[in-house]
Amino acid sequence: MAPGTKAYTGRYVRLPETTCYPRPVGRLPIIVGGSGERRTLKIVAEQADAANLPADRKLGGRIEVLHRHCATVGRDPAEVEITVLDVPILGTDRDDVARRVERMRGRQSAAAFGARHHAGTAADQAERYRELRELGVGTVFLALPDLADADDLRRCAPLLSALG
């Protein structure tokens, strides 16, 4: 690719110059995040490569809505990857999970906070990720809310092994 800045004119955006270093080696996928069934998922069906949706109890319904939008615009739903950003409380065992929930819950009840953040062990998370895969999720972006240092990543090892 040529050095320097380039102009970009798209359907919705016009930029007199753009800079990107290092330059991408290929086409960058467009991932749209959100959960709005009428607007956001319609935009995904029309223009995006992937939808990043909340990993909550409404996920299956949102995927169905996205597939309907794809049908409306004449697009194969298989062309749109489903991704989720997951922010679970991941503990090494039940007691560790309970301690982490208690430390992070703030004013929320432990039960509500734990449910909202899918608190559990690696085995619990692996089972949940298998269920997400059955719903059609292709990628899970994992963010640990209490990640302090590289040693905390060890909690993910059993999860990755279980999904192997």
N, C-alpha and C positions, 0 to 999 in steps of 0.2 A: 504494500500500500504506500501511497505517496505521503511524504512528510507534510506538516503544516496543518492549518485549520481548514475546515470545509463548511460550506453552507449546507443547510438541510431544510427541505420543504416537504412537509407531509400533509396528511388530510386535515389535521387540527393544529399543527404547530409549524411555525417558520422560524428558523434560527439563522442569523446572518453568518455566524461561525460556530463551529463546535470543535472541541479538543478532547482527544481520548488517547492517553498513553499508559501502558502499552496498548496498541491497537488490538481489537479482538481478532482471533484467528478465524472466526466464522460468524454466522448470524447469531445474534443474541436473542434468546427467547424472551418474550414479553409475558410476565406473570402479573396478573391483576389480583390484588387482595381485597377482600370485603365479603359482605354477606347479603347485600341488597338484592332481593330477588327480581325486582322489576328493572332496575337500572344497571347495577353492577354486573349481574350475571348475564344480562343482555349484551353489555359491552364485551364481556369475555367471549360470548358466543360469536360475536361479529369480528373481533379483532385480536384476541389474545391466544397465546400458545398454552397457557395454563391458568387455572383459577386457584388461588390460595384461600382456602375457606377455614372457618373456625372448626376445631375438632370437638364439636358439642353434639347434643342429642338431635339437633336439627340438620346435621350434615347430610343424611340420606335424602331428606326432602329437598335440600338445596341442590344436590346433584341432579335430582329428577327435574327440577326447574331449569337448571342449566341445559340439560338434554332437550327439554322442550324448546328453549330458545334456539338451540342449535338446529333443531328440526325446522323451526320457523324461518331461519335464514339459509336453510339448505346446506348445513355443515354437518359432517359426520362427527358425533360427539366423541369418538375415539381420538380425534385430532386434538382434543383439549385435555391436557393432563390435569388431574386433580392433585393438589398439594395441600398440606396443612402445616400451620405453625403450631407446635405443641410446646407448652410450658408446664410440664408436669413436676410435681414434687416427687423426686426419686430417692428412695432410701434403700439402705442395704438390707434391712429387715423391718418388721412391723413397728418395733420400738423406735428405730431410727426415723421411720416415716412420721410417727406421732411427734417426735421431738422437732423435726423440721417444720411440720405444720404448725405446731405451737409457737415456734420462734418467728414464723413469717405471717401469721394470720391477721395481725393487727386487731381491729375491732370486730372482725367477722368471727362467727362461731367456727370452731375447729371443723365441725362437720361440713358446713357450707364451704369453707375455704378448701378443705380437702377434696370435696366433690368437684368444685370448680376447676381445680388444678390437677385433677386425676391423680391424687396422691396414692402412691403404691410402691411396691418393690419392682425390680427388673422383670420378674416373672409376670406381674400384673400388667406392666406396660407392654411387654411382648405380646400378651394375649390381646390387649386393646389394639395394638398396631396390626395384628393379624385381622382383627375385625375391620379396621380401617381399610386394609388391603381388599377385603371382600366387598366393601362398599365402592371400591374403585380408586382409592387413593394410591398414587404412584410414588410420592415423595413426602416424607415427614421431615420438616425442619425442626430440630430439637433444640430448645433453649432451656437450660436449667436456671431457675430464678435465683438459686443460692450458689451459683458457681463462683468460687473464690480463687481457686488456683488449679494448676494442672492436676494435682492429686485428686480433685473432685471428679475428674473425668473417669476415674477408676469405677465409679458407680455405674457408668454406662457400659463397661465391659461385659457384665453378665447379660445386659439387654441385647447388645450386639451379637453375643454368642447365641442367645436364644433365638434370634431371628435368622442367624447364619444361613 
